[in-house]
Amino acid sequence: MTTKITSGIWDDPDFVELTDSEKLTVFWILTKCNLLGWVEATPRKLARDMEAPYEHLEGACSKLSRSFVLTPRGVWCRNYIRKQFGHGQSLVRSHMSKSLRKQIADAPEEIQSLIIAEYPEIQSTLPYAPKELGSSMEATREGEGEIEREGEIERETHTLLLESESATSAPEQPVLTRLRDLFRMKPETDFDASTHRAWQKNKKSAAALPESDWALLAWAYRQTEGDAYRFRRRDPATLLNNLLAEVLRAREWAKAAGVNPTATRPRPTEPEGWQDIITSTDPSYNCTTWFELPESLRSFVRERVAQIEAENADQHTTA
């Protein structure tokens, strides 16, 4: 194993831009993480070890998002396994692979999903390794296959983008529509090349996702505050590559918020003229649908509707 922290870290332009407190949290992560590069992080643990507020950890992970993945339970160092044990065939042949497998089995499910998505070759050492994994490992070994593939995709963007709605099979159409809805994409908007690759890899599991799981995701991606808003995936490709883990996280977020998005209940009535009420206060506001508005705006509209109804009732009585 190599040294966790080297002098080269001071030449990293992203690291240099961190505040002193954020740099300290980076050192804390790298000296506390396990073989997988994962460390459990809570406000209490940070306060005990460094007397640092949790916001400093969040800031460091946000600014170094290519290297650190912040989850509800802790932080995962994306490149840690690669730096310590290699990748591709070298990772499979590593004498530490047995220890890695054991720690993967004991890790939270969202961390397991992140690791397998980043290092698919590690599955070849497990009983459920997919067939023909060797070819993908060979491409990953030197990185040449992946670079070649990415170049090909960039050169042939039009042919490699996701199929149009008319070209997709019946089971795929609602899944693509749901995916666009989660990220508020227009129906005519094409997905990018990375989403295409993620779709081809995960479309079967996405199509098999039950209605209740889509309801959980829809709830999580409508939130404007809390863990669901802070930690959910920010692009369709990342969501597709971590779909099952995201459902599990959405279930935890909903449970913590005390709601059950999968329960069947009457849809609340949409107030008449709510768009006019909002734009009369803020003409620049881009109205979407009533059910996508944050609760604070919906409360404002309800109060304004009640005031208008009261004023109309007074006028009617006076007349």
N, C-alpha and C positions, 0 to 999 in steps of 0.2 A: 504494500500500500504506500501511496505517496503522501507527502505532508499535506494536511488539510488546507493550510493557509501559507502562501508563499509571498515573497516581496512583490511579485508581479501584480498583486491585487491593487497596489497603489498606482498602477498604470492604467487601470480600468477606468475609462471616462465616466461610466455610469456610477461606479463606486465613489469616485472623487466628488461627485455632485451631492452625495448624501450628507446630511448633518452629522455632527459628531455622535449624537445619540443614536442615530440610525446605523452608523458604522459599527457602533458597539453592539447593537442587536444582531448585525450580520456575523460578527465574531462569536456571539453567543450561540447562534444557530449552528455554525460550522463546528463548534467545539462540543455541542450537546447532542448532535444528531447521531442516529444509529447507522448501521451498515447500509441501509436503504437511502440515507440522506434525509430521514424524516425525524422530526422532533415534536413532541407534544408541547404546545405553547398556550398558556392561559394568562390572563391579566395577573392572577395571583402569583403564578410561577415567575413571571418577569419582575414583579415587584419584589419578590423574595430574593432573586438572584442578582438583580441589577438596580433595583429601585427605579425602574424605568416604566413609564406608562405604556399601555398596549398600543397606543397610537403610533409610537415610534417604530414598532415592529410592522404595523400596517403600512407605514410610509416607506420603509425599506423594501418590503415585498412589492409594493406598487411600483416603485422606481426601478426595481430589479426583477420585473415580472418574467423576463426571459430565463432567469435562473431560479427564482423562488416562487413556489405556488402556495398561497395562503389558503388553508382549509378551515372549516369550523373548529377542528380539533388541534391544529398545529400548522407546521410549515414543512413542505417537501422541497429539497434541493434537486432540481431537475437533472443537473449534470453530475451529481455526486457519484452515482454508480459508474458512469462512463469514465470519470477521472480516476476512480480508485481501482476498478476491475476491468475496464475496457467495454467494448460493445461488440455485437455480432458474434462471430465464432470465438473470439478471445474471451467474451463474457461466458459463453457456454462452457468453454474448457477451463475456466478459472477454478482453482482449488477452493475458492470461497463460495461457489455456487450453492453448495448444500446449506451453508449458513444463511445465504440470501433467501433461499426457498423457505427456510423455517421462519425468518423474520417477515417475509411477505405473507405467509399464512397467518401470522399473528397481528398483522397491521390492519388498521381500519379499512373497510371495503373501498372507500373512495381513494385511498392511497394505493391499494392493490390495482384498481382500474387505471390510475395515473401511470403506475410503473409498467404495466403490461402494454399500455398504449405507447409509451415512450421506448420501451425495450421489448418488442414482441418476441425477439429471439429467446428470451428467458423462459418462454413457455415450452421450448423444446426439451427442457429438463424436467418437465412435469408430465404426469400420466396422461393429461388431456391435451397434449400438444397437437395443434392442427396439422393436417397433412400438407406436404409440399412447403414446409416452413424453411427448409434448407435454402431454397432459391432466394427467398427474401433476406435470409441472414447473410448470404453471400454478397448481396448488393449492399447490405448495411455495413459489412466488414470494413470496407475502405471508404464507404460513403459515395463511391462513384456511381453506383446504380441509381441512387436517389437523386443525385445531382443531374444525371442524364435524364431521368424521368421528369424532373422539374423543368429542365430546359425544353423538353419536348412539349410539355403542357403549355408553357408560355408561348411557344411558337405556334401551337395549334389550338389556341384558346377557344375559337368558335366551335371546333369539332369536339373538344373535350369537356365543354361545359355540361352541366346537367341537362338531361333530356327535357324538352318542352313538355307542358302539361298534356298536350295531345299525343306525345310519343310515349309517355310513361304508361305502365300497366295500371289497371284499375286499383290494385292495393296500394300502389305507390303515390297516386295522385293526392289522396287526403293527407298522407304523411308530409309531402312537400308543402302542401297548403298550411298544415299545422306549423311546420318549421318556419315558414314565412311569417305567419301570424305571431309566433313567439318573439320574433325580432322586428315586428312591425314593418315588414318589407312589402312593397307593392307586388301584386300578382305578376306583373310583367317584368319585374327585376330578375335578372339572371344571377345565379350563384357563381362565386368565383372558383378558380381551379382547385384551391385547397378544399373547398366544400365538396366539389365533385369527387375528389379522391376519398374524402371521408364518407360520402354517400355510397359510393361503390363498395366500400369496405363494410359498412354497417347497415345497409338498407334492409336486409332481412330481419335483423333484430329490431330495427325501427318500425317496420311494418307489423311486427308481432307484438308491439307494446300495447297493453290493454288500455281501454278508454279511461279507466281510473288513474293510470299513470300520466296520461296526457293532461288530465284535469289538474293533477298536482303540478306539472310543469307550467301549465297556463297560469295557475295561481302565482307560482313563484316568480314568473317573468312579468307579472303585472305589478309587483310590489315596488314601491318608491322609497322604501327605507327598510332597515333591519338587515339580518344576515342574508336573506334571500336576495335582496338588492345588491349587497356588497360582494357576495361570493359567487353569484351565478355566472355561468359562462357568458362571454362577451361576443362570441361569433358562432355561426352555425356549424362550422367545421369542428371546433373544439367541443361543442355540445354533442355532435354525432359520435365523436371518438370517445366520449365519456357518458353516453346516454344513460346507461343503467346506474352508474354512480350518481348522476345528477338527479335521477328519480329518488334514490335513497336520501340524498341530501334535501331534496324538496320535501320529502316526508318528515324529516327531522325538523326542518324550518317550520312547517305547518303545525307540527305537534308543539313546538316551543311557543308558537304564536297562539295556540289554543283554538285553531280552526280546523275544519275538515272539508277541504275543497272537493272531495269526492262525494259528499253527501248531496242527495237530491233535495232541493228546496225551491220554492217559488222565486222566480227572478224579480227583483225589485222594479217598481214602476219608474219609467223614465219621465222626469218632469217636463212638461210642455214648455218650449221656448228656452230651455237651459242654455243653448248656444248664445242667444241674444243677451242673456244675463251676464255671461262670462265676457263676451266681446265688448259689451258696454262699459265694463270696468277696465279691461285690458284688450284693446283692439288688435294687438299683435299676437295674442294667444292663438295657437294653432289647435283648434278643437278636433278631437278624434271621435270616439264614441263615448256615450255616457258611462259605460261600464269599465272603460279604461282610464277614466279620470281618477286622480288621487282622492282619497276620502276627504281631505281638507277642502278641496274645491266642491265636491258634492255636498258637503255640509253647508258651505257658503251659499250654494244655489238653493238648497232647501230653505235656509233662513230667509233669503231674498224673496222666494216664492211666497212664503208665509206672510212677509211684510206686504207684498203686493196684494195678496188676497184680503188682508186686514184693511188696507187702504181702500180697496174697492168696496168692501162691505160697509165701511164708514160713509163713503160717498153715496152708496145706495140708500143707507138709512137717512142721511141728510135730505136727499131728494124726496 
